[in-house]
Amino acid sequence: MANVLPFCATRYHNDINLEQVTAPPYDVLNQTLIDQLRNQSPYNAVYLSRNPSKDTEHLYDHIPVLFQQWHDNQILIKDKQPMFYYAKDTFMFEGKKQTREGFFAIIEVLEGKTKVIPHEHTIRAHIKDRLDLMDKTNALLSPIFLISDDKGAPLHEIISQIKPEQMRTFHRMDAGEDQEFGLIKDPKHIEAIQEYFQTRDLLIADGHHRFKTALEYAKTHQTKAYVLAFIVSSADPGLVLSSIHRAVKHEEDVLTWMNQRKDLFNSHILSKEVFSNSSAPFALLDYKNQKMYLYKHPEDETPTLSFQENILEKQMGIDLRTDEGQKRLRFFKHDHDLETYIDQHKALGFWLKPMTIQSVFRVCKRGEILPQKTTYFYPKVLDG
């Protein structure tokens, strides 16, 4: 079961332009994007999640003061009635228009109260950073992204029937997305959602470090044992699961490395379509010669695990549990960024297949934890 609760949100005043103040989650921000968001508005959510200061001891000391100033100036308002909050994303993916609907809620994280299933390893340093921020603010500033295993689509049906109040629409130029946001106040919809989750578990799509942070925080703040979450039905046709490709720092060039492992790969012309239609879980890339090498041993459910075990560990001797191993691996959502990186560094590039949503649920319900950056649910859920 999942204890999914309505809540009284602290949110931007209705007069604030949400396009100017929302931001991607902190873990995908680079300095260029941070500067861009800060220049958009002095009230952008990035001011509450990222601090440019190098003084790590007092990194977030100023944020409670800033948070209170925004309250005092009516930049932020706090709702008086507990409710859920509706959100809809309209976006383009691989040339097709997609729409994804869901809602924001708080989830109780005390042991035994809610079954939330993780699927990726986390890094302790990232949890400590977010815990420092949470200790300073006593606030849930960034939502995690959860998916319900919605067999028969009852949750999808409930969400599709909701008529949110005070709807706000805005367009994010940087991401090319249309966003809609509204309030779910109707008691019958709130009751239907809560009743549905009495027999359902939730899978973490994005935000493993934020979830672990909430668990850590709950150990010393049991009256505040909640995490902010955006929840989507697995039956939503706009729920897009993409793959994250890899670059591995390596002294040998692709042909030298490949020639020693011809028994593991089949050679093909470089083609995303051929790769997608193949049974190979991953492919080694030779951009210079417009060739790719498909891994011969198909793996149906977990391409990232197959890649980690068969290539990183067995062929390269890389242990991702070590800092040195982590430093050799880079992740890329877009092929052109991967190609640019390979061109500028001594590294090998690999395309990986995405998992299906159904296979993620199956693997995780068996209690397996997948490698970091196994899944990329597009688009990311915004802060703010």
Secondary structure, DSSP 8 states (H G I E B T S, - for coil): ---EE-B--EEE-TTS-HHHH-B--GGG--HHHHHHHHHH-TT-GGGGT----S-GGGTTTTHHHHHHHHHHTTSEEE-SS-BEEEEEEEEEETTEEEEEEEEEEEEE-STTT--EE--B---HHHHHHHHHHHHHH-S--S-EEEEE--TT-HHHHHHHH---EEEEEEEETTTTEEEEEEEE--HHHHHHHHHHGGG--EEEEE-HHHHHHHHHHHHH-GGG-EEEEEEEETT-TT-EEE--EEEEE-SS-HHHHHHT-GGGEEEEE--HHHHHHSS-SEEEEETTTTEEEEESS--SS-HHHHHIIIIIITTT---TTSHHHHHTEEEESSHHHHHHHHHHSSEEEEEE----HHHHHHHHHTT--B-TT--EEES---B-
